[in-house]
C-alpha cells in the first residue's frame, strides 16, 4: 500500500502523455514544413550544409566560458549551505575564488572572446 501513491502518479503521468500526444496528432498541422529538417547550430542557420564544414572558434570559446562559470555556480551552492560553519577563512577563500574567476571573465572580455563580430561577416557572404 505504500507504493499506491507512486503507482497512481505514474498512471496519471502516462494518461496525460497519451492525451497530449493524441491531441497533437488530431489538431496539429498535417502538411510538412519546408524547413523542418534544416540543420542549425545555436540558433544560427548554417550557410554550408556540408557535414565537413567547420564552426567559428567563437562557439568553442563561448562553450568553454560557459563551463567555467557553470563550475563556479556548482561550487557556490555548497559553499552557501555550510557558510556559517566555515567562518572568516571560508569567506576569504571563496572571495579569492570569485576574484580569480572575475579576473578570467575580464580577461576574456578584453581579448574579445565575448564579441560576436564574425556573425556580420557570415551574413555578408
C-alpha positions, 0 to 999 in steps of 0.5 A: 500500500505504500507504493499506491501513491507512486503507482497512481502518479505514474498512471496519471503521468502516462494518461496525460502523455497519451492525451497530449500526444493524441491531441497533437496528432488530431489538431496539429498541422498535417502538411510538412514544413519546408524547413523542418529538417534544416540543420542549425547550430545555436540558433544560427542557420548554417550557410554550408550544409556540408557535414565537413564544414567547420564552426567559428572558434567563437562557439568553442570559446563561448562553450568553454566560458560557459563551463567555467562559470557553470563550475563556479555556480556548482561550487557556490551552492555548497559553499552557501549551505555550510557558510556559517560553519566555515567562518572568516577563512571560508569567506576569504577563500571563496572571495579569492575564488570569485576574484580569480574567476572575475579576473578570467571573465575580464580577461576574456572580455578584453581579448574579445572572446565575448564579441560576436563580430564574425556573425556580420561577416557570415551574413555578408557572404 
